[in-house]
Every structure is written in C-alpha cells, then in structure tokens.
Amino acid sequence: MNLFESLQQSEPLNVAVVGAGGKTTAVFQLARQVNGCAWVTTTTHLGTDQLNLADKHFTIKSADNIDLRAWLAQKVSLLTGERTPDDRVKTPDGMLLESIAALAKQNQISLIVEADGARSHPIKAPGEHEPVIPTWVNTVIIVVGLSALGKPLSAEWVHRPEQFARLSGIQPGMPITLEGTIAMLLDPAGGIKGIPENAHKIVLFNQADTIKLSVDDLSMMRNLLDKFDRVLVASLAYKPGEVISIFQVETG
C-alpha cells in the first residue's frame, strides 16, 4: 500500500503537508501516485534543490504566467513564485495561489501544498505564523520524523526547539520521546494548529526504518485519534511510498 492509497481519499486530492522529517518526499510521492496529473505548490518557501522533483517548474509572477495547457501536459507541475535572495522559491503572490486552486478544482487536478518549513530537521513545532494552510484545503498531513526519537532536544535535531520543549514537556538537552512528541501534536498550539475546521487530519510518522517501535509505542499513537482522523507509520524513502501501519477511527 502506498501513501496515496493509505489516505483513502478520492481524486482529485486537495492536500496540505506540514511538519518535518519527510514533508517534501511525501508531497512528491503523492503527486506521482495519483492517477491523474498533479500540481505542487507552497505557501512558504522551497529550496531550489526541490525544483527537479517535478516534471517541470513554472514560475508564476502574474496572471499572465498562468498556462493551463502547459500545466496539464505534465504529470507533476511545480508552481511557485519567484526566487528569493537566499536561493529559494516563494509562494505565488496574492490571489495567484487562489487562482491556481480554482483552476485545479475546475479541471479536477490534484493540488498538493507544502505549507511550512523545517530547514531539513526531522521534527519541529510550528512557529507563531506557521503553518500557512489555505482555508480551501480539505486534508492536512502532519509529518513527524521518527529518527528524532532518542536524540537530544536541541537545534541540531529540532526546528524551533524552544517551542517544541514548551509543548512537549521535554527539557532542552533531554532525549526526545514519543510521549512528548504526541503531547506536542495534540496541543492546540502544536500539531493541530492552523488546520481548517472541517479538514481531514492525518499524522504521518515517517522514517520507521530508523527505529524499532514497540507494541506500547503503537498503542500510544492511538491516543492521537482523539483529535486526528488517521495515523500512519511509514518509511517513505526506505521503501518508497509504502505505509507499514495504518490506524483509523473505528466507526460503529
């Protein structure tokens, strides 16, 4: 079962991906796994090393750059704003992102949005202005890198370590635990921050090949189902797109 199949979502997708520890990998694997073509964009910034993950990168400076025919000719189109002085690309400005979303909806195209940054750390807590999730998104995936477990809570392993410490209850320098990570995810200022009210909420624990999870660990993850709709455990890079465990709310 790959990542797209594990979401149990019909096409076209309308997804925002946030968090750390495989966010970009998740974005582009989803784009490749849907049956139709997909558009990838961002509400923040992307590194220029990510541009070649799409079939073609389109820079959208104004409405004059909207080229539906060219975007539909690719399996995966990356749609961004201009380059920044620090050699990244930014989100399409102003109403351009809204226009992209409207075109995707009209043409039944999957739209996948990378909606915050983590500076390549395996785990993070959202900052004051993060994540930047559009209100029209109907599914949000929060990625967590399991390679951070057992590592010291520091800027080496955690993006925004002070915020992570406050939300997780783990003191700086102490080992990062699954229990503390789950506490961060469940906090209104943590994992559920900024998610549109009616969006489907999914936690994706990635990098499962880096750690041996116990039965107790998997049971602890089920606590997330109090506020999230699904919990996935995967090794997206090790076994591309394969989800090794799926938890979901059981319905009567």
Protein Blocks (a to p, Z undefined) as FASTA:
>chain_A
ZZklmnopacddddddedehhlmmmmmmmmmmpmbdcddddfbbcdfklmmmpmbdcddf
bfklpcfklmmmpmbdcddddddfkopacddehjlmmmmmmmmmmnopacdddfbdeehp
abdcddfkbccddfkbcbdcddddfklgopacdfklpghkllmmmmnopaehiacdfklm
mmmmmpmklmmgoiafklccddddehklmpccdfklmmmmmmmmmmpmbdcdddfklmgh
iafbdcddddZZ
